[in-house]
Amino acid sequence: MNQYVTGAIIKKLREEKKMTQLELAGKLCVSEKTVSKWENGKGYPDIAILEDIASSL
């Protein structure tokens, strides 16, 4: 899976939960800018927080 697909999935699930990027960032202890980078295909989430992302979304 490339970073664009990963970002699109994160964004889709976040929006389904009616969460803002800031809310998701707060739950994951990362910055809002980091979430934005993931969703725009400019990077991947760190493997250490994938489980946290899955449980948050």
Secondary structure, 3 states (H helix, E strand, C coil): CCHHHHHHHHHHHHHHCCCCHHHHHHHHCCCHHHHHHHHCCCCCCCHHHHHHHHHHC
